[in-house]
């Protein structure tokens, strides 16, 4: 049986290995000059290849259609993924937040491991080979390649990824293939992506990283997302792990309207506790200027900006500050209100939210309900998760689900 895998990223490589091990004749078609270009840059080049959490947390970390992944996750768990790489000779380590990395901190080693596994399993690889069109025939599929070339397959696995990071070859071909076959593709938006912000003073904070802050994303009085973690100020707005995670939940609302971001710079203190601390500092420095006591509360880069935010003259003496002004200073630290004007583009998005509708796909096998023998795996599907290795686990699990069910039965050997 001939199996064609369209796309040589994380999901495509894993699926090709597992399918070839079942004795199928597997060919991978990759339009780039090498496999796994996006995988190579994940985790800032270290490759956070899964998360070693409990299954409950794994499901909770999926933000689009977690129930669809039930069979796939249990069929090839995060522990199975770790075992796969360990058996292939890649030594792993678990870091903060249960993030799993290669001991070498080198994503190239993850790629080398997958490539070696493909080679051992007998997978045929065609690089610089773009699949232009897929045609369903009476028996199997015709793949129209470049320069008029053609290939045939009994089953086709679409593993083309999303449209984020165009530099890695992401073109959205998988969505086009799905539509051509009559499958529905949901709305696409960039996810795990930084925010553009309205406030001009944020440019003065560019490069400042705040490690222990709390955020709330608000649509009027409705809380869309809240979390604790690290945030980074940039020339356009804000980024960092806590912001990327927020985008995975709020991306669609942010595209439709301006949304507020409330930042708590002192989450370890209640408003009352922080106010008491402010009063103590003010009492001890009655004759100092406001700008000269700010270092007791804030990192250096925020010192010239905070007077603008809370509208207190930096030269004003502490004993002249009114109760109302002190309240504004308190609010600026406990609920710094910023305005999200939009998302950064797909070139800065870690993943694409949306994709081939899961209603079109059998959840246990990743096979199209309309087109037998056609499978969709990885980011091309309408499933996505938070940062922390969860999206790569989706790739491994959906790849395994498809590979182990090709031909209509699961290989139990």
N, C-alpha and C positions, 0 to 999 in steps of 0.2 A: 504493500500500500504506500503510495506516494503522498507525503505531507509537505505542504509549502508553508513556511513561516514568513510573513511579510513584516519586516522590521527586526533589526538586530540589537534592540535595547535589552533592558533587564528582563522583561517578560518574555520576549522572543528567544533570548538565549536560554533561559531556564526551560521554557517549553520544548525547545529543540532537543535539549539533552534528555529530558524525561521521555519524550516521544521516541527518540532514536533508541533509547535503552529498551523500549518495548519491541524493537525489531522493525520499526517503520523506516522507510527511506525518506530522510528528512533533508530538505533544502531551505536555507535561510537566504532571503533576498534583502540586502541592506543597501540603501541608496548612498550612504556615506562611504568614505574611503576606509573606515574602520568601524568595528563594532563598539557599542556602548558609549557613545560620545557624551550623552547626558549623565550616564552612571559615573563616568570619570570625574565629573565636577560636583557630584552630590556630596553633602557634608563638608563643604569647603575643601574638596579634594581628598577627604578622609573616608568617605562612603559609609554613612550610617545605614547599614544594610538591613536591619530590622530592629525590633524592640523586644526585650526579654520580659515584658510585663505578663500579668495574668490575662486570660482570655476576655474577662469582663472589661478590662481597660482597653484591650485591643479593639473591641466593638465600640466602646464609648469614644474612642479617638477617631472613628470613621464618621465623617460629617454628612456624607451623601449616601443614602441607601445601605446602611449597615446590615439590615436583615438579609439583603440579597447575598451578602458574603458569608452567611452562616455555614453553608456546606463547604465552601472553598477554604475558609479559615480552619475549620475542623479537619478538613481533608489533608491540608498541608499547613501545619501550624508554624508559629514563629520558632518553636523548638525544632521542628523538622527542617526549617530553613537553615538554622544554625548548624544542625547536624550535617546537612548536605555540604556546607562549606568546610566544616571541620574534616569530614571524611575525604574531601578533595585536597586536604593539606593546608587549608587556610586557618591560621590560629586567630581566634577572636577574643575580644575583651568587652566587658559591660561597664559603661560609664554612668554618670549622673542621669537620672531619668530613665534608667534601664536601656539607654541607647547602646546598640551593639556596633562595634567597629572592628576592622582587622587590627591585630596587635601592631602591625607596621605603620598604622595611620596613613596608609597609601591605597587610594581607590584603584590604582593600577593593579594591585595584587588581587583585588576582587575580580577585575576583568580578566586577568591572566588565568585565574582559577576557573572561570566560566568557559573561557576559550579552550583550555586544556580538556575540560570535561566534554565539550562539544567535539573536539578532535578524537578523544578516546571513544566516544559513542558513535563516531562515523558520520557526523553531520557535515553536509556539503554547504559551503559558504560562498555566496556570490556578493562581493563588495562592488560599490559604484554601480549598483544595479537597481534601478527604480522600476517598480511595478506601476504601469500606467493605468491598467484597467483589469478588473476581474470579471469574468463572464461565467455564469452558471450554465453548464451543459447537461445533457441528459445523463451522462455518466461523469461526474466530477466537475472540474473547473479548468478554464483556460485563463492563463495569466499572460497579458500582453505586456512585454518588457520594452526597453528602449531599442531603437534602431530596427524596429520590426521583428524583433525576436519574440518567441513564444515559449511557454512552458505549460505543462499539464500537471494537475494534482488531483488526488481523490478527496483530500481535505485541505482546507486553508485556514490558517490561524492569523488573524489580523492583530499585530502587535506594534502599531505605528506610533503609539504615544499620542500626546496632545498637540497644542500649538504654542506652548511656552518654550522659551529659549530657542528661537529660530536658528541660532548659530549652531545648534546641535543637529540640525536637519529636520526639525519639527515643521511639518507642512500641513497637517490636518487631512492627509490622504485617507486615513482610516474612516473619518466621518463621511468623506465623499464615497468611498466604497460601500459604506453602510446605506447611504441614501440611494445609491444606484441599485442596491438590492431590495429597496423598499422598506428599509428599517428607519425608525424615527431617531433623530439625534436631538437631544435637549439643548437648551440655550447654553452657550459657552461663555465663561468669564474667567479672567485670570485669578488664581488663588495662591495662597501662601505668598502674598505680594505686599510690598510697602504701600503706605498711604500718602497721597498728596494732601497738604494742609494749607489752610487759608492764611494763617497768621504770619506776617512778614518777619516778626522777631525771631522765628524759629531758625532762620538762616544764621543768626548769630550763635546759635547753639550747635551748629553743624559739627559732627564728630564726637559729641558728648554721649557717652553710654551710661544709662542709669540701670544698675543691676537689680535693685529690689524695690520695684514700684508696682502699684496695682492700677489696673485700667478698667474703665467701663465704657462700652460703646452704647450710645443712647440715641434712640429715635423718639424725640420728644421725651415723654416720661417712661417709655418702654426700654428696658435693658435688653439689648441685643446680644451682648457678650460681656463677660467680666473674667479677669484672670490676674495672675501675679507673675512677675518675671522681669526680663531685661528688655529695655527699649533703647533705641539709638536715634538721635536727631541727625537729619541729613539736610542737604541743600534744598530739597523739595518738600520735606515733611518729616515723617517718622518711619522707622523700620525696627528690626530686631525680632527675636523669637516670639514675644508676646503679641506683637503687631501682626506678624505673619499668621499666627494661629487665629487671631481675630478675623483676618480677611477670609479664612476658610469658612467662617460662619456667616459673615455679614456682607460678602462680596456683592450679592445681588441688590441688597438695599442701598449700599453705597453708590452703586451705579445709577440709582434712580433719584437720589436727593442728597442734600447736604446732611451729614450725620455728625453728632457731637462725640468727641473723645474726652472723657474725664480722667485725669491722671492724678493719682494719690502719691505724692512724693514721699510721704511718711506713713506707710500703711501699718507700721508697728505701733503707732500711737493713735488713740482716739482723738477726736476734735478737742475734747475737754483736756486731755493730757498734753496735746501740743499747745493749746492756748495757755495752759499753766506754765509750760516751758518758755513760751514767748514772753509771758509776764515776768518770769524770773530773769531772763536775759535783759529785758527792757529796764527792770529795776536796778540791775547791776551796772547798766551803761546809760544812765539817764542823759548825760551830757554829750554822748557820742552821736555822730551822724548815722542815719539809718543804714547807709551803704557800708558802714564799718562794723555792723553786727551781723550782716548777712552770712558771713563765712561760718558762723556757728550753726547754720541750718542747711546750707546749700553748697554744692561743688563750685569750684572757681569759675567755670564758664557761665554759670547762671547768675553770678553776682551783679554784672552790669544790666542784666535783662529783667530781673525780678522787680526793681522799682517801676519799670514801664508796665509790667503785668498788673501789679497791684495799685498802680497810680499813686505812689508816694514819692515825693521828691527825694533823691538819694542824699541830698545835703540836709534834709530836715532832721532836727535834733529829736532824739528818742522821746524826751519828755513833752514834746509838742505834738506827738502822734496821737490822733483821736482814737476813741474806741471803734469807730466805724472803719478807720484806716487799718487798725490792727485786725479787725475782722476780715478785711480784704486780703491782708497778708496771710492770715490763717487759711482762708478759702483758696488762695493761690497755691498753697502747698498741699492742702487736702483734696481739693477739687479743681485742679488747673484745667480750665475749659478750653478745648481746642476744636477747630472745625475741620472735619474731613471733607475735602471737595471731590475726591475720586481715588481710583486705584492707579498704581503704576501699570505699565503695559505688560504684554506677554513676555517681553524680553527680560523682565525682572521677576516674573512669576515662576515659582518653583514648579507648579503644576497647573493644569487646566481643569477648572470645575465645569461639570457638564460632560456630555458625550453620548455614546450609543445608549439609548434608553434600556434600562435593565428589564423593563417589561417585555422587551423583544428577545431576551436571552434566558435560556434555561440556567438557573442558578447553580445547579450541581455540576454542570458540564461546560458552561460558557458557550454552548452551541446556539446559533440562531434558531428561533422557533419557526421562522418562515423559510429559511434556507438550510436544509440539513447538510452537514459537512463544513459549514462556515462558522468559525469561532472568533470571538473577540476577547482579548485579554489585556490587562494592564490599564494604563491611563486613558486609552481610547474609550473605555466604559465610563458611564456616569456614576463613578464612585471616587471619592477622595477623602483624605484624612489630614489630621494635624501633622506638624513636623515631629520628628523623633524616630524615624525609621518605619512609620506606619504605611506610607505610600509604597515603599519598596516591598513591604510584606504583602500588600494587595497585589503587586506585580507577581511575586513568587507564587502566591496561593491561587490566583486565577490562571496562571500559566500551568500549574500542576493539575488543576481541575480539568482544563482542556486536554492536556497531554495524556492524562490517564483515562480519558473517556473517548478518545478517538476510536472510531470503528464500532461505537455503540455499546461497548462494555468496558468495565474497569478491570485492568490487569491486576490480579491479586497476588501474583507471584512475587 
